[in-house]
Amino acid sequence: MRVLDLDASLPDQEPVRERLADGRARRLDLSGLGPALRLWSSARDWQRLEMALAEDEAASGAPFLTMIGSGDYHHVSAALIARAPGPLTVIHFDNHPDWCRCFPARHCGGWVNMALAQDHVRRVVTLGPCADDLNRPDRKGANLTALSNARLQVFAWNRPPTLTRREVADGEGHHCRNGLILWRNLAEENFRAFMTRLIETLPTRQIWITVDKDVLAADEAATNWDQGEMPLGRVVEAIRLLGERCEIVGADLCGDYAPARHRHPMKLAEAWMDQPRKEPSGGAEGARRRNARTNAVLLDALEAFA
């Protein structure tokens, strides 16, 4: 396992500290690059990230699992996926679809498009979103073309119908009727049956799993973003079923809490508009303990298939 130390949210968590101490994990110090990558990255800083990953893997090999830190860095997943063997399908657990066409392009809210632009990625499957990002996607730069042609599938956990003024073709996770997208809510379904069907219809046997803990409710994780409702037990069940039927070629985990200290005015404005302004319950220390418990469960689930 590799720990990308971008924001200091990870090394002091017990399951991470134990793995670093006994050699099951290694730490890549990217603290000097963290502020430049947070929320979004310039082309120059992205190149610095890619060089750091390449040097690390040349020295120590490509890890099966990488921890990233805050969900503000979820776009780093695209750099990791770019280094994975293909063809593959990306399985994406998140409270947000991360499907927007953003500027700058290397953005935590648009990294799914970065993944879809890679030749070896056949499909991205997003599981669990509840966020308002699903509402009026036509106004938010959402990649509705990919949603319509099934290169992107979105399966909401619990979301009422949402408006759109752009025509969207029906898909496995939604239907479009009279200007409304009717989401297939997994909270109302037999989850095992859903996962069985999903696995049968994946376009590749090889998969990459990326988990943003904001897909979970606030009693199971503490993040820098608004959070969803998908139970941790369902995420673990999905990982197990995927691991039993597919080949997991790699995985990453983000969604830890790290106080932001933005200096760039655009990042300050974006964080003020889009992110919760209160600390998680229990403050930073309570967030660390909560995330450590959940990370321990997720790490065990993923490492079972390393």
matplotlib code that plots the C-alpha trace (Angstrom):
import matplotlib.pyplot as plt

x = [0.0, 1.1, 0.2, 0.3, 0.9, -0.7, -2.5, -1.3, -4.7, -3.4, -0.1, -1.4, -4.5, -3.9, -4.5, -2.2, 0.4, 0.5, 1.0, 3.8, 5.5, 5.4, 6.3, 2.9, 2.7, 5.1, 4.7, 5.3, 5.8, 3.9, 3.2, 5.0, 2.7, -0.5, -1.8, -1.1, -3.1, -6.0, -9.4, -7.6, -4.2, -2.3, -0.7, 2.8, 1.9, 0.1, 3.3, 5.2, 2.7, 3.1, 6.9, 6.7, 4.5, 6.8, 9.9, 8.2, 7.1, 10.5, 12.0, 9.4, 7.0, 3.4, 1.2, -2.2, -3.7, -3.1, -4.5, -4.9, -6.3, -9.1, -11.6, -10.3, -7.6, -10.0, -8.6, -5.4, -7.2, -7.1, -3.3, -3.2, -5.7, -3.6, -0.7, -2.9, -3.1, -6.2, -8.7, -10.5, -13.7, -13.6, -15.9, -16.5, -18.1, -19.0, -21.7, -21.0, -20.8, -17.6, -18.7, -18.5, -16.5, -14.4, -11.8, -9.1, -9.7, -7.6, -10.3, -11.8, -15.3, -14.4, -11.9, -14.3, -14.0, -10.2, -10.6, -13.0, -10.5, -8.0, -7.9, -7.8, -10.9, -14.0, -16.5, -16.9, -19.6, -20.5, -22.3, -24.0, -24.5, -27.2, -25.8, -27.5, -24.9, -27.4, -29.9, -30.0, -26.9, -27.4, -26.5, -23.5, -21.4, -22.2, -21.0, -24.5, -23.1, -21.2, -24.3, -26.4, -23.9, -23.3, -19.5, -20.7, -23.3, -24.6, -26.5, -27.9, -28.3, -31.3, -32.2, -35.6, -36.1, -34.0, -34.7, -32.8, -33.5, -31.2, -32.3, -30.7, -31.0, -32.2, -29.5, -29.2, -29.2, -31.8, -34.8, -35.6, -39.2, -40.7, -37.6, -37.0, -34.2, -35.7, -32.8, -32.8, -32.3, -30.2, -31.5, -34.8, -33.3, -32.0, -28.4, -26.8, -29.1, -28.2, -24.4, -24.7, -26.4, -23.9, -20.9, -22.5, -22.7, -19.3, -17.4, -14.1, -13.0, -10.3, -11.5, -10.1, -12.0, -12.0, -13.8, -14.5, -15.8, -18.2, -20.5, -21.0, -23.2, -21.6, -21.6, -19.3, -16.9, -16.0, -15.0, -14.6, -17.8, -21.5, -22.1, -24.4, -26.3, -24.7, -23.9, -20.3, -21.6, -22.9, -19.6, -17.7, -20.3, -19.8, -16.0, -16.2, -18.6, -16.5, -13.3, -14.8, -15.9, -13.5, -9.8, -9.1, -5.9, -5.7, -7.6, -7.5, -9.2, -9.9, -12.4, -10.5, -10.8, -8.1, -8.7, -8.1, -5.8, -6.2, -4.2, -5.3, -8.3, -10.2, -9.8, -10.9, -14.0, -14.8, -14.4, -16.6, -19.4, -19.3, -18.1, -19.6, -18.4, -18.5, -16.0, -17.3, -18.8, -16.0, -13.7, -10.5, -9.6, -13.0, -12.9, -9.5, -10.8, -14.0, -12.1, -9.5, -12.2, -13.8, -10.4, -9.5, -12.6, -12.1, -8.4, -9.1, -11.8, -9.6, -6.4, -8.2, -7.9, -4.3]
y = [0.0, 3.5, 6.6, 9.8, 12.4, 15.5, 17.0, 15.2, 13.5, 9.9, 9.1, 9.4, 7.2, 3.9, 1.5, 3.6, 4.0, 0.2, -0.5, 2.0, 0.7, -3.0, -2.4, -3.2, 0.5, 3.2, 6.9, 9.3, 12.8, 15.1, 17.8, 20.4, 19.7, 19.3, 22.9, 23.2, 20.0, 20.6, 21.0, 21.4, 21.5, 23.3, 21.4, 22.1, 20.8, 17.8, 16.9, 17.2, 14.7, 12.3, 12.5, 11.7, 8.7, 7.4, 7.8, 6.1, 3.1, 2.8, 2.5, 0.4, -1.0, -0.2, -0.7, -2.4, 0.3, 4.0, 6.3, 9.9, 11.9, 14.5, 14.1, 17.5, 15.3, 12.8, 13.8, 12.2, 8.9, 9.7, 9.8, 6.4, 4.9, 6.1, 3.9, 0.8, -2.1, -2.3, -2.6, -1.9, -0.6, 2.0, 1.3, 4.6, 5.0, 8.6, 10.9, 13.1, 12.0, 14.0, 14.3, 18.0, 19.7, 21.9, 24.7, 24.0, 20.6, 18.6, 19.0, 16.9, 17.6, 16.4, 13.6, 11.0, 12.7, 12.5, 8.7, 8.3, 10.1, 7.3, 4.7, 1.7, 2.8, 1.3, 2.5, 4.3, 3.0, 5.5, 4.0, 5.8, 9.5, 11.4, 15.0, 17.9, 17.6, 15.3, 18.1, 20.2, 18.4, 20.2, 23.5, 22.1, 20.9, 17.2, 14.7, 13.6, 12.3, 9.6, 8.9, 8.5, 6.1, 4.1, 4.8, 6.3, 4.7, 6.4, 4.4, 6.8, 5.5, 7.7, 10.6, 12.0, 12.8, 15.7, 18.2, 18.5, 20.5, 18.4, 15.0, 12.1, 8.5, 5.9, 3.8, 1.0, 3.6, 6.0, 6.8, 10.2, 11.3, 14.7, 16.6, 14.5, 12.1, 9.3, 7.7, 4.0, 4.2, 1.4, 1.9, 0.5, -2.6, -6.0, -5.0, -8.4, -9.0, -5.6, -6.2, -9.6, -8.1, -5.2, -7.5, -9.6, -6.6, -5.0, -4.6, -5.8, -8.4, -6.0, -3.3, -0.4, 0.5, 4.1, 5.0, 8.5, 8.2, 11.0, 8.3, 7.3, 9.0, 11.4, 8.8, 6.6, 9.1, 12.8, 14.6, 18.0, 17.6, 17.0, 13.3, 10.6, 7.7, 4.5, 2.2, 1.1, -2.5, -2.1, -0.7, -3.6, -6.1, -4.6, -4.8, -8.5, -9.4, -7.5, -9.1, -12.6, -12.2, -9.7, -9.0, -5.8, -4.4, -1.5, 0.7, 4.1, 5.5, 9.2, 11.2, 11.9, 15.2, 17.9, 21.5, 23.6, 26.6, 27.9, 30.9, 30.9, 33.2, 30.9, 28.0, 30.1, 31.1, 27.6, 26.1, 28.8, 28.2, 24.4, 22.9, 22.8, 25.7, 23.9, 21.4, 17.8, 16.8, 16.2, 18.5, 17.4, 14.9, 13.3, 13.2, 11.4, 8.8, 8.2, 7.9, 5.6, 3.1, 3.2, 3.1, 0.0, -1.8, -0.6, -1.5, -5.0, -5.4, -4.2, -5.9, -9.3, -9.1, -7.7]
z = [0.0, -0.7, 1.3, -0.6, 2.1, 0.6, 3.5, 6.7, 7.2, 7.0, 8.8, 12.3, 11.8, 13.5, 10.6, 8.4, 11.1, 11.8, 8.1, 7.8, 10.9, 9.8, 6.2, 4.6, 3.5, 2.3, 2.5, -0.4, 0.9, -1.4, 1.3, -0.8, -3.7, -1.7, -1.8, -5.5, -6.3, -3.9, -5.6, -9.0, -10.5, -13.2, -16.0, -14.5, -11.1, -12.6, -14.4, -11.0, -9.6, -12.5, -12.1, -8.4, -9.0, -11.7, -9.5, -6.6, -8.7, -10.4, -6.9, -5.1, -7.7, -8.4, -5.3, -5.4, -3.2, -2.8, -0.1, -1.2, 1.7, 1.3, -1.4, -2.6, -4.3, -6.0, -9.4, -8.4, -9.1, -12.8, -12.6, -10.9, -13.3, -16.2, -14.9, -14.6, -17.1, -19.3, -20.6, -17.4, -15.9, -13.1, -10.1, -8.4, -4.9, -4.2, -3.1, -6.2, -9.8, -10.5, -14.1, -14.8, -17.5, -15.3, -15.7, -14.8, -16.3, -13.7, -11.1, -8.3, -9.7, -13.2, -12.9, -14.2, -17.6, -17.3, -16.7, -19.6, -21.9, -21.3, -24.1, -21.7, -19.7, -21.2, -18.6, -15.3, -13.0, -10.2, -7.2, -4.3, -5.1, -3.4, -3.8, -5.5, -8.2, -9.9, -10.1, -13.4, -14.7, -18.0, -16.3, -14.5, -17.4, -16.7, -19.2, -20.3, -23.6, -21.7, -19.6, -22.7, -24.4, -21.3, -21.1, -17.8, -15.6, -12.4, -9.8, -7.1, -3.6, -2.7, -5.0, -6.2, -9.9, -11.2, -13.9, -17.1, -20.3, -22.4, -23.8, -22.1, -23.4, -20.9, -19.1, -16.5, -13.7, -14.9, -17.2, -18.7, -19.0, -19.7, -18.7, -15.6, -14.9, -12.8, -10.9, -10.0, -6.2, -4.9, -1.3, -2.5, -4.2, -3.4, -3.3, -3.9, -6.9, -8.2, -7.8, -9.5, -12.5, -12.6, -12.6, -15.4, -17.6, -17.0, -20.3, -18.8, -16.3, -15.0, -12.7, -10.7, -7.5, -6.2, -2.9, -1.7, 1.9, 1.3, -0.1, 3.6, 6.2, 8.7, 11.5, 9.5, 8.0, 8.2, 5.0, 3.4, 1.4, 1.9, 2.5, 1.3, 2.8, 1.5, 4.4, 4.9, 5.0, 1.5, 0.2, 1.8, 0.3, -3.1, -2.9, -1.9, -4.7, -7.2, -5.9, -6.2, -9.8, -11.3, -11.3, -9.2, -10.8, -8.4, -6.0, -4.3, -1.2, -0.4, 1.6, 4.7, 6.5, 6.3, 7.1, 4.0, 4.0, 0.5, -0.7, -4.3, -4.6, -7.0, -4.6, -1.7, -3.6, -4.8, -1.3, 0.1, -2.4, -2.6, 0.7, 4.2, 6.4, 9.7, 11.0, 11.3, 14.6, 17.1, 15.3, 13.5, 16.1, 16.1, 12.3, 12.4, 14.8, 12.8, 9.5, 11.1, 12.1, 8.6, 6.8, 8.8, 7.5, 3.9, 3.9, 5.1, 2.4, -0.4, 0.8, 0.7, -3.1, -3.4]

ax = plt.figure().add_subplot(projection="3d")
ax.plot(x, y, z, "-o")
ax.set_aspect("equal")
plt.show()
